Amino acid sequence: MSVKTVGLDLAKDVFQVHGISENGRVIFNKAIKRAKLLAFFENLPPCIVGMEACGSSHHWGRTLRKLGHDVRLMPANYVKPYVKRGKTDAVDAEAICEAVRRPTMRFVEIKTEDQQAVLSIHRTRDLTVRQRTQMANMIRSLLREFGHILPLGVGAVTAFATRHLDGDQPDMPDIANGMLGMQCYQFIGLNERIAGYSKLIQQHALSSSDARRLMRMPGIGPITASAIVATIGDAQQFRTGRDLAAWLGLTPLNKSSGGKERLGKITKKGDRYIRKLLVVGMTSRAVMAKRSPEKVDLWTAKIIADKPFRLATTAMANKAARIIWAILTKKQEYRQPAF
């Protein structure tokens, strides 16, 4: 009896595989060392291989596809309902095997090596930005202990750090000024690293035709366009623009029952990084619309006027996600609304 479906529970060294036949009979459920995993799948006939979308899943997905298997990645929270009592690798592999057979299961598109390489720049830049924020807060708190207050914004901290390294030091004990100088040196270094990462991302965005099309949208810059293309590719895995918006967590949370529809806040599910970039970009667009209302379309002007500011920017991000889907799937240029 041949294997038709395999559930693979990924790990660092010991993997668990659960294989069943076409009628659901269990053929094997065993642990396999990492060194022997490829040889095991080479000896299997082409079958459906289910895995949770987690660390190294895209690598194994690409590798097993080269062997002729139909690899499908699933969000871990979609697999969890199929886990029976207890928590073991064997139980997890069985749950994965069960979940991948469901006709309504949603799958994660396997990323290419180039996509993951570009995303590594985004992840590194995002980490460095958070480190810069921590360092800026440290500089502000140390200055505040001695009665010195800096204006809001990263620019104010950058200007102070530059002055401090040039010798313009505040009235503080020498030890505190020494520690402050080390922090300022690190802060300036983080600024330079962020600028370097941003240039790499901009180069990727300019080299991609899809990213160039996205950058013609108001509120979409090189970083957002590059992240979108590297994450979702041509967006063919989404049937509609609303599916993309829902995947990004920009649609209302539905808690309907008894025929009564109750819509709450946005779900905030899916890719947090892209959702943040879209909301920040639409916030910048909304600020510009308030400053120059004659340059914005009617829909944007109306929603900014009728809704609270943060609600309006979230709605604009939702609409932007739908437009992004249309641009990527239809390979069309962005068109400014006529009204």
N, C-alpha and C positions, 0 to 999 in steps of 0.2 A: 504493500500500500504506500503510495507516494505522498510526500509532504506537499501541502498546498499553501499553508500559512504558517509563518514563524513569528513569534514574539521574542524580541531581543532586548534584554535589560542591560543597558550599557554600564560599564564600570571602568576602573583604572587597570585592573589586572585580570580579575575573574568575571567573565560574562555568563549570564544565564540565558539559555535558549529554550523556548517552548514551541514544539512543532505539532501540528494537527493535520489530519487528512481532510479531504473535501467534505466528508460527512460529519466532521467535528471530532473524530476519534484521536486521542492523544497518542502520538508516536514516540515522542521523547520530551523530556524536561530535565536538562542537565546543565552543569556548570562547565565552562570551557575557558582555558587559559588564553590570554591575549595572543600569545605566539601561535596558537593552533586555531584561532578563530577563522582566518581567511581560508585555510585548508579545509575546514569544516564546511564552509559555504561553497567552496569550489566543487565539493563532492555532492552538493544538493542540486536537484533539478531546479530550473527557474520557478520561483514562487514569490508570494507576497511576504515581505518582511516589514513588520511594524516596529517602530522605535519611538520613544519619547523624545521630543525636541529639547535637548539639553547640551551640555558641554561635550564636544567631539561628535555629536550626532550627525552634523553635516558632512564631516570627514568620512564617517562610516557609511553614510548614505551614498556619497559619490563612489566610494570603493566597492560597495556591494552592487550598485547599479552597473558598474563595469563588468561584473560577473554575470549579468543578465537577470538579476532579481528586480522585482518591482518593489522599491523601497518607499515607505510612507512614514513620514514623521507626524506625530500628534502632540498637541500641548499636554503637558503633564496633568493639568487639572481636569482635562477631558478623559484621561485614563483612570483617574482615581476612583470614580464610581464603580468601576468593574473589579476593584480589589476586594477580595473576600476577607473574612476575618483573619487578623494577624498581618504581619508585615515581614515578608522574607523575599529574597531574590526570586525564588521559584513562584511565589504568589504574584509578584510584580510581572514576571514574564508571561504568566498565564493571563493576567489582566490585559496586558498589551496585545496579546494574541486575540483576545476576545474583542477588544475595542476596535482594532483595525478592520475587523469584519463587518462592523456596523455600517449600514448604507447611508446613514445621516452623519457619520463622523466627518469632522473637518480636519484637513491636513495642512501641514506647514511645508511650503516650497523649499526644496533643498538649494542652498546657496552655492554658487561657484567659488572657486578659490580666489578669483579676482574680487568678487563681492566681499568676501571675508577679509581680504587684505585691505580694501578701502575702509571697511568698518573698523579695522584695528586702528587706523588713524583717528577716526571719530571717537572711539573709546578712550584712546590715549589723550586726545585733546580735552574731552569732557572731564577726565580725571584731573588733568592739570588745571582746568578752570576751577574745579572744586578746591584744589589745593591752594590756588591763588586766593580764593575767597576766605579760606581758613587763615592764610597768612595775613590778609588785609584786616581781618577781625582781630588777630593777635596784635598787629601794629596799633590799631585804634585803641584796644583795651590797655596796652602799655602806656600809650600817650595819655589816656584818660586818667590813669592812676596819678599822674603828675600835673593834672589840670590842663592838658592840651587837647583840644577837640578839632578833628578834621571834618571838612564838609563831606556830604554824601557822595558816593560814586567811586568807582575804581580809579578814575582819572585823578581825583584828589589824592588818593594814596600813592599813585604813581608819581605825581609831581612832588609830593613830600619825600618819597624814597629817593628820588633823583637829587633833590636839594640836600638831603642828609648825607648821601654818599659824596657829594661835592664839598662837604665841610660845614654846611649850614645846619648846626645841631641845636635842638631846643634846650632850654634850661632844665637839665636833669642831672642826676649823679652820673659820674663817669661809667660806672658798671652798667647802669640802665641804658646809657647811650651806646655802650658797646654791644649790648644785646640787641638794641634797636637797629644798630648798623648791620648786624648779621641778618636780621629779619628783612631789612630793606634790600640787602644784596640778594637774598633768596627770592624776594618778591619781584625784583627786576628780572632775574633769571627766568622765573615762571612766565612773565610777560613775553619775553623773547621766545620761549619755547612755544607758547600759544600762537604767536605770530607765525612761527615756522610751520606748525601743524596746519594753520589756516591756509597758508600758501600751498601746501601739498593738496589740501582738499579742493582749493580753487582750481588747481591744475587738473585734477580729476574731473571736476564739473565742466571745465571748458573742453575737455577731450571727449565728453559724452554728448551725443546729439540729444538724447532724452533729457539730460540735465540742462542743456542749453535751452531747450523748449520750456522747461519748468521755470527757469530763471527769468523768463519774460513775464511771468505773473507778478503782480504787485504783492510784496510781502514775502517773496520766495527768493532767497539769496543762494550763493554757491554752497554754503554748508548744508542748508535744508535740502536743496536739489540733489546734492551728492549723497546725502544720507538716504533719501527716498529711493534713488536709483539703486544704490548698493544693497538696500534692504528688500525691496519688493520687485526689482527688475522692471519687466514690462507690465506688471499688474494684471497679467492674464489669469492669475489664480482667483481673482475676485470677479464675480458675475456682474456686479453693478457698482456704481460709485458709492452707494450707501453701504455696501459690504465693506469697502475700504474704510469708510468713516467709522463704521462699527468696530472694525478690527483695531483701529487706532484709539478706541474708547471715547469717541466724540459724539456718540448718540445717547439719548436719554435712557436711563435705567427703567425698564418696564416691569411694573409690579401689578399687573392686571389680574383680576379674579372676579368670577360671577358676572361677567359681561361688562364690568366697569373698568375702564382704562385709567391707569394711574402711572404717569410718567414722572420720574424723579430727576436727579442730577445726572450728569454724564457718567458712564460706567467706569472710565479711566482704566479700561483693560487694554491689552495689546502692547504695542511698542511705545514705551514711555518717552523715549528720546525723541522720536519723530513728533509725537503729540506735543511735547514741550516746544520744539522748534517751530511748529506750525502756529501754536498759540502766541509765542513771542513775536513771530513775524506778522501775524494779524494784529497784534497789539500795536506794533510800530505803524502798520497801515492805518489803523483807527486813529492814532495820534495825528498822523499826517492829514487824514480826512477832516479832523476837527480844525486843523490849522488852515487847510485849503479846501473848503467844502465844494468849491466850484470844479474841482478836478476829479471828484469821485462819482461813481455810478449811483443811480437812484436807489438801488437795493441797499448798498452799503450806507448811504446817507440816512436812509429811513431806519435801518436797524440800530444805528448808533444813536439816533434821536429818540427812538421809542423804548429801547432796552437799557438796563444798567450796563455800565461800560464793560465789566468782565463777562457778563452774559453775552453781550454783543460780540466781543472778540472770540469767544468760544463758538458761537454760531458762525462767524466768519471762517474759523478754522475748519468747521464741519463742511461748509460749502467749498472751501479750498480743496479739501480732500476729494470731494466728488469731481471737481474740475481736473485735479491731478490725474484721477483715474481715466477720465476721458482723453486727456492729452497723451498719456502713456499707451493706452490700448488702441486708440485710433491714429496715433502718430500725427496729430494735428497741432498747429500752432495756437497759442493762446489768443483769443479775440476779446477785446474789451467790449463789455455790454453796450448796446446802442442807446439804451435809455439812461 
